[in-house]
């Protein structure tokens, strides 16, 4: 089985989705959704950078990623 990283944090998922492929979106508890990524070394480094406030990203790329994720959520009616 492949290793996966799951998060329900929309901002983190939007940041990760800029350079990493989203594997799937799952329904979480209640109204939450869970974003699933393939767990790789570079993904782990990106997560660490995000939480340590070391992540650098072009603002329009982040906004577009955020918009795309929201669109996917609403299309799936999760």
ChimeraX commands (.cxc) that place a marker at each C-alpha (Angstrom):
marker #1 position 0.00,0.00,0.00 radius 0.5
marker #1 position 1.25,3.47,-0.85 radius 0.5
marker #1 position 1.96,5.94,1.92 radius 0.5
marker #1 position -0.43,8.85,1.98 radius 0.5
marker #1 position -0.51,12.17,3.75 radius 0.5
marker #1 position -3.98,13.40,4.68 radius 0.5
marker #1 position -4.99,16.84,5.85 radius 0.5
marker #1 position -8.24,18.73,6.31 radius 0.5
marker #1 position -6.40,22.08,6.41 radius 0.5
marker #1 position -7.46,23.92,3.24 radius 0.5
marker #1 position -4.56,26.40,3.34 radius 0.5
marker #1 position -1.97,23.64,3.72 radius 0.5
marker #1 position -3.59,21.61,0.94 radius 0.5
marker #1 position -3.62,24.64,-1.37 radius 0.5
marker #1 position 0.07,25.24,-0.69 radius 0.5
marker #1 position 0.99,21.59,-1.22 radius 0.5
marker #1 position -1.10,21.33,-4.37 radius 0.5
marker #1 position 1.05,23.96,-6.10 radius 0.5
marker #1 position 4.00,21.56,-6.45 radius 0.5
marker #1 position 2.50,18.19,-5.48 radius 0.5
marker #1 position -0.30,16.23,-7.08 radius 0.5
marker #1 position -3.48,15.80,-5.11 radius 0.5
marker #1 position -4.29,12.09,-5.01 radius 0.5
marker #1 position -7.93,12.42,-3.90 radius 0.5
marker #1 position -10.46,14.23,-1.77 radius 0.5
marker #1 position -12.36,12.23,0.84 radius 0.5
marker #1 position -15.28,13.00,3.09 radius 0.5
marker #1 position -14.23,13.56,6.68 radius 0.5
marker #1 position -16.36,13.80,9.78 radius 0.5
marker #1 position -19.27,16.21,9.64 radius 0.5
marker #1 position -18.72,18.91,7.04 radius 0.5
marker #1 position -14.95,18.33,6.79 radius 0.5
marker #1 position -13.14,17.15,3.71 radius 0.5
marker #1 position -9.76,15.42,3.69 radius 0.5
marker #1 position -7.14,16.12,1.02 radius 0.5
marker #1 position -4.94,13.14,0.22 radius 0.5
marker #1 position -1.41,13.44,-1.19 radius 0.5
marker #1 position 1.23,10.82,-1.96 radius 0.5
marker #1 position 3.75,10.97,0.88 radius 0.5
marker #1 position 7.22,11.77,-0.44 radius 0.5
marker #1 position 10.35,13.32,1.00 radius 0.5
marker #1 position 9.68,16.59,-0.84 radius 0.5
marker #1 position 6.09,16.65,0.45 radius 0.5
marker #1 position 7.31,16.19,4.03 radius 0.5
marker #1 position 9.79,19.05,3.54 radius 0.5
marker #1 position 7.03,21.27,2.15 radius 0.5
marker #1 position 4.81,20.49,5.15 radius 0.5
marker #1 position 7.64,21.35,7.54 radius 0.5
marker #1 position 8.30,24.61,5.67 radius 0.5
marker #1 position 4.61,25.51,5.84 radius 0.5
marker #1 position 4.30,24.97,9.59 radius 0.5
marker #1 position 7.64,26.66,10.32 radius 0.5
marker #1 position 6.52,29.68,8.27 radius 0.5
marker #1 position 9.44,29.20,5.89 radius 0.5
marker #1 position 7.28,28.48,2.82 radius 0.5
marker #1 position 7.58,30.87,-0.07 radius 0.5
marker #1 position 5.01,30.87,-2.82 radius 0.5
marker #1 position 3.88,33.21,-5.57 radius 0.5
marker #1 position 0.59,34.68,-4.32 radius 0.5
marker #1 position -1.38,34.14,-7.55 radius 0.5
marker #1 position -0.33,30.47,-7.59 radius 0.5
marker #1 position -1.59,30.02,-4.03 radius 0.5
marker #1 position -4.87,31.80,-4.79 radius 0.5
marker #1 position -5.45,29.70,-7.94 radius 0.5
marker #1 position -4.69,26.48,-6.07 radius 0.5
marker #1 position -7.12,27.48,-3.32 radius 0.5
marker #1 position -9.80,28.29,-5.87 radius 0.5
marker #1 position -9.27,24.97,-7.68 radius 0.5
marker #1 position -9.55,22.95,-4.46 radius 0.5
marker #1 position -12.76,24.71,-3.48 radius 0.5
marker #1 position -14.15,24.04,-6.94 radius 0.5
marker #1 position -13.30,20.33,-6.62 radius 0.5
marker #1 position -15.04,20.18,-3.25 radius 0.5
marker #1 position -18.24,21.72,-4.59 radius 0.5
marker #1 position -18.22,19.59,-7.76 radius 0.5
marker #1 position -18.01,16.42,-5.69 radius 0.5
marker #1 position -20.65,17.73,-3.27 radius 0.5
marker #1 position -18.64,16.47,-0.35 radius 0.5
marker link #1:1,2 radius 0.2
marker link #1:2,3 radius 0.2
marker link #1:3,4 radius 0.2
marker link #1:4,5 radius 0.2
marker link #1:5,6 radius 0.2
marker link #1:6,7 radius 0.2
marker link #1:7,8 radius 0.2
marker link #1:8,9 radius 0.2
marker link #1:9,10 radius 0.2
marker link #1:10,11 radius 0.2
marker link #1:11,12 radius 0.2
marker link #1:12,13 radius 0.2
marker link #1:13,14 radius 0.2
marker link #1:14,15 radius 0.2
marker link #1:15,16 radius 0.2
marker link #1:16,17 radius 0.2
marker link #1:17,18 radius 0.2
marker link #1:18,19 radius 0.2
marker link #1:19,20 radius 0.2
marker link #1:20,21 radius 0.2
marker link #1:21,22 radius 0.2
marker link #1:22,23 radius 0.2
marker link #1:23,24 radius 0.2
marker link #1:24,25 radius 0.2
marker link #1:25,26 radius 0.2
marker link #1:26,27 radius 0.2
marker link #1:27,28 radius 0.2
marker link #1:28,29 radius 0.2
marker link #1:29,30 radius 0.2
marker link #1:30,31 radius 0.2
marker link #1:31,32 radius 0.2
marker link #1:32,33 radius 0.2
marker link #1:33,34 radius 0.2
marker link #1:34,35 radius 0.2
marker link #1:35,36 radius 0.2
marker link #1:36,37 radius 0.2
marker link #1:37,38 radius 0.2
marker link #1:38,39 radius 0.2
marker link #1:39,40 radius 0.2
marker link #1:40,41 radius 0.2
marker link #1:41,42 radius 0.2
marker link #1:42,43 radius 0.2
marker link #1:43,44 radius 0.2
marker link #1:44,45 radius 0.2
marker link #1:45,46 radius 0.2
marker link #1:46,47 radius 0.2
marker link #1:47,48 radius 0.2
marker link #1:48,49 radius 0.2
marker link #1:49,50 radius 0.2
marker link #1:50,51 radius 0.2
marker link #1:51,52 radius 0.2
marker link #1:52,53 radius 0.2
marker link #1:53,54 radius 0.2
marker link #1:54,55 radius 0.2
marker link #1:55,56 radius 0.2
marker link #1:56,57 radius 0.2
marker link #1:57,58 radius 0.2
marker link #1:58,59 radius 0.2
marker link #1:59,60 radius 0.2
marker link #1:60,61 radius 0.2
marker link #1:61,62 radius 0.2
marker link #1:62,63 radius 0.2
marker link #1:63,64 radius 0.2
marker link #1:64,65 radius 0.2
marker link #1:65,66 radius 0.2
marker link #1:66,67 radius 0.2
marker link #1:67,68 radius 0.2
marker link #1:68,69 radius 0.2
marker link #1:69,70 radius 0.2
marker link #1:70,71 radius 0.2
marker link #1:71,72 radius 0.2
marker link #1:72,73 radius 0.2
marker link #1:73,74 radius 0.2
marker link #1:74,75 radius 0.2
marker link #1:75,76 radius 0.2
marker link #1:76,77 radius 0.2
marker link #1:77,78 radius 0.2
view
